[in-house]
Amino acid sequence: MKATAISLLPIAWLSTALALPSQDLIKRSTVKGFDISDYQPNVDFTSAYAAGLRFVLIKATESTDYISPSFSNQYTGATNAGFIRGGYHFARPGSSSGSAQADYFLKNGGGWSNDSRTLPGMLDLEVSDCDGLSTSDMVDWIRSFVDTYHSSTGRYPILYFSPSWWTECTGDSEVFSEECPLDVASWNSEVGSIPGGWSTQTIWQYADSNTYGGDSDEFNGDEASLTKLASG
């Protein structure tokens, strides 16, 4: 994920066979996707879809004073190419309340429609130094955003973060793990340990590059499950 004009650093899911204890672990089906921002204004969505990518997360807003100038064209292009798609908001917790930023996101591309193609909006949590907030204040800020988004759409937003960010900035809070889908950033060959009480991730951002722009993502399930996430 990318912040405006600032460079910020930020499963495969194994399930046991149900019949015999001696059966091998079976790798769950996954779906490839990617996430983009205004840093990738001219994405070839048709080629990306033909290459097997099936979902895309597109930066819509940041704080309460930035709307991506590429969002509308990117969203339309992704829709026309057949993608399941959704918007994301880059959080600036030190600049305004979670509720205010959720409202801004909802008014500028972050809404949800029950059309089987629109993912719930995503909250991008990676701002450096926790934006000056304590762990308790950060949890409260996220709660304000989550509740405002849920009240408006009936859906809980996806939360995106790296394990180190979540541990540092929320104190490894577990209060959202039963509500919000998780998009975990882990640029490795495996997801690794997941913080915050989530038993597994919904999306894994496994690389900070993609042939078609942005970052590479993997949905933890098959296409039918991805459609279900979009359907609510």
N, C-alpha and C positions, 0 to 999 in steps of 0.2 A: 504494500500500500504506500501511497505517496502523499506527503503534505505539500501544500502550496509553497513553492519557492524556497523550501527548506529540505535538506537531505537528512532524513531521520532513519537511524537504524532500528530497525525494530530492535483412517489408520488401517494405511492398509489395515483392515480390521480382521483379526483372526477369531474364528468361532470354533468351539469344540464340536466334534460330531456328536450326535445325540444317541446313537445306537450303542456302539462298542467302545469301551475305554481305549482300546488299542488303535482305533482309527487315528489317522494323522489329522493335524489341524488343517482346516480348509480356508483358503484366502477368500474373503468376501469380495463380491463384484464391486468395482469402482467405476466412476465416471470422471473423465478429465474435463477441466475447465481452466479459466484464467481470470485475472482481475486487472483492471486498467484505470487510468486517470487521464487528465488532460496532457500528461506527458506522452500519451499515445493517441494523438488526435485523428489519425487516419488508419484505423484498423481494417484489415481485409477480412470481414466477418464471414463472407461466403467461403473463402479458402480455409479459414479456421474451422468452420463447421464440417467442411468436406474432409478435413484431416482428423475428425473424430471428436473435437471438443464440443461439449453440449451445454455448458453454462458459463455465464460471465457475470462478474460483479463490477459495477461501474461507479466511479466516484461521482457523487452528486454535489455534496456540500462540505463545508468546513466551518466550524464555529458558527457564528450567525451573520457573517459578512462575506461569504464566498460561495458562489455557485460555479461549478465547472463549466467553462464555455463550450466544452466538447460533449457534455453529458447528453443533451437532447439528440444530437446526431448519432452519437455512439449507441444510445438506447434504441433509436429507430433502426439503425443498421443491424444491431443484434437481433431485434425482433423480426425484421424482414428475412434474416438468414435462418431463422428457426430456433434460435437459442432460448433456453430458459434463462432469465436475466433478472437482475435486481440492482438497486442503488446502494451506495454506502456513504456514510458520513464520517469524516475525520474529526475526532473529538479534540476539543481544546478546553479541557475542564477548568483551566484557570481564567478563562475569559468571560464565561457566562454560565448560567445554570444548566443542568442536564435537561430539564424540562424545556427551557428556551431553545436549546440546540435541537432537541427532538422535534419541536414544533417547526423550526426552520427547515429541517430535513424533510418533514412530512409535506410541507408546502412547496418544496422545490425538488421533487423527484423521488423522495423516499417512501412514498405510500405503497400500499399493498392492494392488489386486486385478486379476487378468487377466480382466476382464469387458467389455472394450471401451468402458467408460464412465468408468473411473477414471484420471485423469492421474497421472503420477508426482508426488510431493510437490515443492513449490517452496520454496527458501530465499530469503527476502526480505532482501537486503543493502542497507541504506540508512542505518544508524545514523550519527549525526553524529560528526565528528571521529575516525572509524574506531574508536570506543570505546576510544581510547588505545593501540591496537595498532600496532606497526610493520608495514611492508608484508610482511616475511617471516613475522612472527607471524600476520598475517591470512591469508596463503596457507596456512599450516600449519593454522589453525583451520578454514578452509573444507575443506581436504583431510580433516581428521578427521570433519567432518560428512558429507561426500560419501561417504567410504569406509564409515562406519557405516551410512548409509542404503542404500547399494548392497549391502552384505553382508547386510542384512536382507531386502531386497525383490528384489534382482536388477536393479533399475533405478537409473539415475543421476538425482538430483534436478534439476529445473529451477533455474537460477540467475537471480535477478532483481536488476537494479541499473541505475543510470544510468551512462553512459560516464564522467562526471566522478568518480563515486564509485569505480568500478573502477580508474581511473588513479591516483587519490589513495591509495586504501587497499590496493591490491595491487601498485602499481608497474606496472600493465598486464600482469600475469602471463598467460601463454598456456597454462598447464598443464591447464586444465579444458576447453579448447575442443574437444577430440576426444571428450569424454565427456558433458558436461552440456548439455542443451538450454538455449538462452538466451532469457530474457524481458527485453528491453531497454526501459527507460523513456526515452522521447524525445518530449516533448509539442510536437511540431512537425508540419508538413505532410509531412515526410519523415523517415525513420529517421535519416539522417545516418551518420557514420562509426561503425563498431562496433569497440570495443577488444578486447583479450584474445585475438586470434587466431581468433575466430569469423569464418567467411566470410559468414555471414548469421544472422539471428535466427530462432528458432522462433515467438516471440510478440513483438509490439510493443505496449507500453502507450503509446498515442498521445495520451491526454488524461486529465487528473486529475478527470474527471467523467463521469457516464453517466446517461441518462434514468432508469434503473432502480436507480441507486445505485452508489457506488464509482467505479472508474476504467474507462476504455474500452480494450479490447484487440483485437488482430487477429492471428489465427493465420496463419502464412505457408504456406498450402497450402489444399487443398480439404477437404471434410468427410471424405472417405475417408482422407486423410493425417492428419487430426485423430484419427480413430478408430484409426489405426495407432499413433499416439503413445500413446494410451490402452491399446493392446493389448500393447505391448512388442515 
